[in-house]
Structures are given as C-alpha cells and as structure tokens.
C-alpha cells in the first residue's frame, strides 16, 4: 500500500513512523498529509521526473521564498538537509502545509483572476532575472513536446472515446496549431521558466488571498501558457472572456503584456486542452479523470477544436 512506502521516511522529518497519513489527492502524483497537519508529502509517480529535475524545481521554490506579492508552497528538507527522499524506488518531497482551500469552478472566479494575473507576472519577472544554478533542468512545454511524436503526457490520438471523425478534426486542428506555434517567438520577451500548471486545484485561497502550489510541472514555455493552464477544465465556461480579460489586466499591472502576445491566447488554450485530453487517457486512475469522465471531456475537446478550425476561437483572444 502506498502509505506503507512513506512510513519509513516519517522519522526523517521528526514524525513517528505510525503517525497519521491521509491521502489528499491522486493526480500526476500522490499527495499525502502526514502527522495530522504537520507535513505534506508528495510521492512522485515513477518514470516522469528525474531527481535532478525535482531538485531544480525545489531550487526555484526556495529562490521564490519571500518574493513580495507572491505566496508559494515551501519545500521542507529532512533532518539531515536532504530535499528528495526515495521510497520503493519513487521520489518523495516534503512541503509545509497551507491553511485554506482550493479554488473551485463554482467560486466567483472573476474576483480571483486579476490577482492570479499579478502572481503570474511576478513569477515571470523573477524567472527572467534569476540566475539559475548549475545543473538546473526542467521540461519544455511547446508544440513539439505536446503535439509531437514523443509528448510528455501521452498522445492525443490515444484519448479515451476518440472516434474516427473526432480524430480527423483533432488532426486538422493539431496541424494548424503546430504551424501557428512554430511561428511564435521563443525569446525572453515571450518564453521562459513558468509554473505551467496554475489551474484551480493548484491555487489555495485564504483570508489574505491566493497561494500558488504544486510546481511539479514547472518548466520552459510561453509566458501566456500560464494563462491557458489557469483555464484547465473550464475551457467552455461562458465566463472565459471575462476571466481572460481580468487575468491580462492583473498581469499588465505588474509586467508588460504586448498585444502581439495576447493574440496567442486562443492557440495556447486549445494546446492545453489537447494536452489534458491526452493526459486523461493515460491517468484513468486519477481523481481528475474520475471526476470528468474521459470520453465526455474528449468530445468537448473535439467540439472546441472544430470551432478553432472555423473561427480561431477569436472570442478568447484577450
């Protein structure tokens, strides 16, 4: 059982080996609360991130600690100062718990997307100026790594419930996306180190505002991919144009957001949706997949792709 993998590690963090363990979430990884509310442990799935990649994530998180206007999750080393443990051949990282709750689709999201834009801008400004340590390595999120032959999160062609007609529509949309993305700038004005997964479940809310958590997918991508990620699983919500506008306004209050970059938004939203559709096909055991239902989400992706082919999703152009 997964909990038993973690028990030998608990004394390294000052907890009894029989301390309470409670599963918080099963998604890309398994996240557990240990010892009541004393420690969060992230048990990485096998074969995704290397130890060097995980240490690089933690390097950035440690560099972000205390950044004005940003509250982000904080990693915790064991008693010997080690940041990454191993249990059953899988990597484990400790984090400080955060009081609050996850942001939910039913919340008044318009109140939160402006502050989220500000947070994203602060992350990006920090990333632009931060001298990354030697050996820093994280994955890249672009057309090739999402739509190409060896995508990080699986092939969209293997999506649950995808029929021949849907395959044809998604194929045409993916081809158009690939051409569009190939022409986008990848210089520091548009592309760099991003969180890459600032969706609602990775945002905690308390009386003082937002916390950004779960940097497990941070890597190199377009700055505006963080907006597309924030819209994960709510891509067809009628509030989307207003949420995009609020995010852009919040962002522009902290860092420049040229109009040319805003034109990328519809492409990146569909790119992210295709990525998630592929991911759900390979993570059928996740809480997210059980909640959404793979075939229904795939059908929604096909419908969104069909509209993209028709009008380019111009209503989402920010």
C-alpha positions as a printed Julia matrix, in Angstrom:
318×3 Matrix{Float64}:
   0.0    0.0     0.0
   1.28   3.5    -0.83
   1.07   4.74    2.75
   3.42   1.98    3.85
   6.05   3.25    1.42
   6.08   6.57    3.25
   6.19   5.37    6.85
   9.95   4.66    6.98
  10.56   8.27    5.91
   8.48   9.9     8.64
  11.2    9.85   11.36
  13.48  11.76    8.99
  11.02  14.65    9.32
  10.65  14.31   13.08
   7.42  12.31   12.93
   6.65   8.93   14.49
   6.58   6.03   11.99
   2.97   5.36   12.98
   1.88   8.99   12.55
  -1.42   9.51   10.73
  -1.25   9.5     6.92
  -4.15  10.82    4.86
  -4.34  10.82    1.06
  -5.14  14.34   -0.15
  -5.04  13.9    -3.89
  -4.19  11.36   -6.58
  -3.32  13.1    -9.83
   0.08  13.2   -11.51
   1.49  12.17   -8.13
   0.03  11.01   -4.82
  -0.1   13.77   -2.19
  -0.39  12.86    1.48
  -0.84  14.74    4.74
   1.35  13.33    7.49
   1.07  13.67   11.26
  -2.24  15.48   11.4
  -1.48  18.75    9.62
   2.29  18.82   10.14
   3.74  17.83    6.77
   2.66  17.28    3.18
   4.46  14.52    1.3
   4.42  14.28   -2.48
   5.06  10.75   -3.74
   6.15  11.07   -7.36
   4.89   8.67   -9.97
   7.68   6.55  -11.47
   9.36   7.49  -14.71
   8.33  11.13  -15.02
  10.8   13.49  -13.34
  14.43  12.69  -12.62
  15.97  13.55   -9.28
  17.84  16.42  -10.96
  14.57  17.82  -12.32
  12.93  17.66   -8.9
  15.89  19.36   -7.24
  15.68  22.09   -9.88
  12.01  22.66   -9.05
  12.92  23.0    -5.38
  15.77  25.39   -6.24
  13.25  27.72   -7.85
  10.79  27.4    -4.98
  13.48  28.25   -2.47
  14.51  31.26   -4.57
  10.87  32.43   -4.62
  10.54  32.3    -0.83
   9.85  35.82    0.42
   9.28  37.36   -3.01
   7.0   40.39   -2.44
   3.45  39.87   -3.66
   3.8   36.11   -4.0
   2.9   33.32   -1.61
   4.04  29.92   -2.82
   4.37  26.48   -1.32
   7.62  25.85    0.59
   9.62  22.63    0.45
  10.91  21.04    3.65
  14.19  19.09    3.95
  14.63  16.14    6.24
  16.67  16.4     9.45
  19.92  15.89    7.54
  19.16  18.59    4.99
  18.17  16.25    2.16
  15.41  17.62   -0.07
  14.47  14.49   -2.02
  13.87  11.07   -0.44
  13.35   7.68   -2.05
  10.65   5.16   -1.13
  10.08   1.98   -3.09
  12.11   3.38   -5.95
   9.96   6.54   -6.09
  10.97  10.11   -5.24
   9.38  11.85   -2.25
   9.43  15.54   -1.31
   8.13  17.25    1.83
   6.26  20.57    1.93
   4.84  22.86    4.59
   1.03  22.59    4.8
  -1.0   25.61    3.75
  -4.18  26.64    5.51
  -7.04  27.42    3.18
  -8.98  25.72    0.44
  -8.65  25.02   -3.25
 -10.22  27.48   -5.66
 -13.32  25.88   -7.22
 -15.09  26.35  -10.59
 -18.23  27.45   -8.72
 -16.42  30.31   -6.97
 -16.61  33.92   -8.15
 -13.58  33.4   -10.37
 -13.74  36.92  -11.76
 -12.6   38.13   -8.33
  -9.54  35.9    -8.42
  -8.22  36.01  -11.98
  -6.92  39.58  -11.65
  -4.78  38.63   -8.62
  -3.78  35.43  -10.42
  -2.53  37.51  -13.35
  -0.46  39.57  -10.91
   1.0   36.42   -9.36
   1.87  35.04  -12.78
   3.61  38.27  -13.75
   5.68  38.22  -10.55
   6.71  34.63  -11.24
   7.75  35.53  -14.77
   9.67  38.64  -13.74
  11.53  36.59  -11.17
  12.28  33.87  -13.71
  13.68  36.41  -16.19
  16.14  37.8   -13.67
  17.02  34.71  -11.64
  20.48  33.24  -12.32
  19.6   29.56  -12.47
  22.06  27.32  -10.57
  24.39  24.95  -12.43
  22.66  21.73  -13.43
  19.2   23.29  -13.48
  16.99  21.17  -15.73
  13.25  21.21  -16.34
  11.0   20.04  -19.14
   9.97  22.21  -22.07
   6.29  22.84  -22.9
   5.8   23.69  -26.56
   4.25  22.32  -29.74
   6.8   19.56  -30.14
   6.6   18.25  -26.58
   2.78  18.34  -26.57
   1.8   17.53  -30.16
   4.96  15.78  -31.39
   5.75  12.06  -31.62
   7.05  11.77  -28.03
   4.8   14.03  -25.94
   5.37  14.37  -22.2
   1.78  13.49  -21.28
   0.85  10.96  -23.93
  -0.57  11.18  -27.45
  -3.89  12.87  -28.07
  -4.59  10.13  -30.63
  -4.96   7.71  -27.72
  -7.59   9.82  -25.93
 -10.47   7.92  -24.35
 -13.58   7.81  -26.55
 -11.97   9.36  -29.63
 -13.74   8.14  -32.8
 -12.55   8.45  -36.46
 -14.45  11.68  -37.07
 -13.03  13.24  -33.91
  -9.56  12.02  -34.83
  -9.84  13.78  -38.19
 -10.99  17.06  -36.61
  -8.31  17.0   -33.93
  -5.71  16.07  -36.52
  -6.51  19.15  -38.61
  -6.58  21.35  -35.53
  -3.26  19.95  -34.28
  -1.68  20.6   -37.67
  -2.9   24.19  -37.61
  -1.7   24.59  -34.03
   1.75  23.21  -34.88
   2.11  25.69  -37.76
   0.97  28.59  -35.6
   3.24  27.66  -32.7
   6.25  27.23  -34.98
   5.94  30.91  -35.85
   5.76  32.17  -32.26
   8.66  33.92  -30.6
  10.69  31.94  -28.08
  12.92  34.76  -26.9
  12.87  36.04  -23.31
  10.16  38.56  -24.14
   7.66  35.71  -24.66
   9.15  32.46  -23.37
  10.88  31.31  -20.2
  10.56  29.45  -16.91
   6.86  29.13  -15.99
   4.72  27.32  -13.43
   2.9   25.54  -16.29
   0.02  24.2   -14.17
  -1.67  27.1   -12.35
  -5.11  25.51  -12.63
  -7.75  26.0    -9.96
  -6.76  22.96   -7.9
  -3.22  24.35   -7.62
  -4.44  27.62   -6.13
  -5.23  27.85   -2.44
  -7.41  30.63   -1.03
  -7.4   32.06    2.47
  -8.39  35.39    4.05
  -5.27  37.08    2.62
  -5.65  35.89   -0.97
  -4.06  33.26   -3.19
  -1.3   30.74   -2.7
   0.43  29.11   -5.7
   1.18  25.45   -5.05
   2.37  22.35   -6.93
   5.28  23.45   -9.11
   5.77  19.83  -10.2
   5.3   20.72  -13.88
   7.25  23.97  -13.91
   9.41  24.23  -16.99
  10.1   26.3   -20.06
   7.21  27.63  -22.12
   5.45  30.73  -23.35
   4.58  33.15  -20.56
   0.93  33.09  -21.64
   0.81  29.32  -21.32
   0.32  30.02  -17.61
  -2.99  31.69  -18.5
  -4.04  28.7   -20.61
  -3.15  26.39  -17.72
  -5.26  28.5   -15.34
  -8.27  27.75  -17.58
  -7.75  23.98  -17.42
 -11.02  22.01  -17.31
 -13.15  25.18  -17.57
 -12.35  25.94  -21.21
 -16.02  26.1   -22.2
 -17.18  28.17  -19.21
 -19.11  31.21  -20.52
 -17.09  33.4   -18.13
 -13.86  32.7   -20.05
 -13.62  36.01  -21.97
 -14.11  37.94  -18.71
 -11.6   35.74  -16.86
  -9.03  36.23  -19.6
  -9.55  39.98  -19.54
  -9.17  40.07  -15.73
  -6.0   37.97  -15.85
  -4.47  40.16  -18.56
  -5.33  43.34  -16.67
  -3.77  41.99  -13.48
  -0.68  40.83  -15.34
  -0.23  44.12  -17.22
  -0.3   45.98  -13.9
   2.93  44.2   -12.92
   4.74  43.35  -16.17
   4.42  44.22  -19.88
   1.95  42.16  -21.89
   2.26  43.16  -25.56
  -0.8   42.89  -27.8
   1.1   40.51  -30.07
   1.42  38.04  -27.25
  -2.27  38.28  -26.42
  -3.03  37.06  -29.92
  -1.51  33.72  -28.86
  -4.17  33.07  -26.23
  -6.66  31.0   -28.3
  -3.88  28.78  -29.64
  -2.46  28.14  -26.19
  -5.89  27.41  -24.72
  -6.51  24.72  -27.35
  -2.94  23.41  -26.95
  -3.51  22.98  -23.23
  -6.89  21.34  -23.82
  -5.34  18.82  -26.22
  -2.59  18.12  -23.68
  -5.14  17.48  -20.91
  -7.19  15.23  -23.18
  -4.1   13.09  -23.78
  -3.23  13.16  -20.07
  -6.67  11.91  -19.01
  -6.23   8.96  -21.35
  -3.06   7.91  -19.5
  -4.22   8.76  -15.94
  -7.55   6.98  -15.73
  -6.85   6.23  -12.05
  -6.56   9.92  -11.11
  -9.15  11.85   -9.14
  -9.45  14.28  -12.06
 -10.21  11.55  -14.61
 -12.85  10.0   -12.37
 -14.48  13.39  -11.87
 -14.52  14.49  -15.52
 -15.09  11.25  -17.37
 -12.63  10.75  -20.2
 -14.99  10.29  -23.2
 -17.09  13.35  -22.33
 -14.01  15.55  -22.0
 -12.64  14.19  -25.28
 -15.91  15.04  -27.04
 -15.66  18.57  -25.67
 -12.12  18.84  -26.98
 -13.25  17.8   -30.45
 -16.01  20.44  -30.35
 -13.54  23.12  -29.27
 -11.09  22.05  -31.99
 -13.86  22.24  -34.59
 -14.64  25.81  -33.54
 -10.93  26.64  -33.62
 -10.81  25.46  -37.21
 -13.81  27.63  -38.0
 -13.15  30.96  -36.31
  -9.85  30.52  -34.46
 -11.62  30.93  -31.07
 -11.35  34.66  -31.61
 -13.78  35.3   -28.73
 -10.91  34.23  -26.43
  -8.25  36.48  -27.91
  -7.93  38.66  -24.81
